Amino acid sequence: MEPRIQYTRTADGVSIAFWTLGDGIPLVQMPPVPWSHIQLEWQDPDYRRWYERLAQKRKLVRYDSRGSGLSQRTVTNHSLEGLMLDLEAVVDRLGLEKFALAGVTFSGPVAIAYAALHPEK
């Protein structure tokens, strides 16, 4: 079953697209590159299998960062702080109190900065 695309708004007013899949301890899978499209990724069999495996015993959360995919495209703030607002908006919208965070390549610095500011999560 295809995950339902939802939207949230960041503190600086940017619309962010995300979906969730599965149940259990949340895992937020951040965009690995500065462009993504969560709906098109789901349609790719390799991505789909990967996401389905990740969601087997947890709640997988995937989102498009500002300026890409289904998130708001007309954005000028692509700073570390702006990208942290994207993550924060999704986490807050879902009410996640504790979660695992997967941020690689492009998202690595954002994940590190967020984790340093919010170690309780």
Buried (B, 14 or more C-beta within 10 A) or exposed (E): EEBEBBBBEBEEEBBBBBBBBBEEEBBBBBBEEBEBBBBEBBEEEEBEEBBEEBBEEBBBBBBBBBBBBBBBEEBEEEEEEBBBBBBBBBBEBBEBEEBEBBBEEBBEEBBEBBEEEEEEB
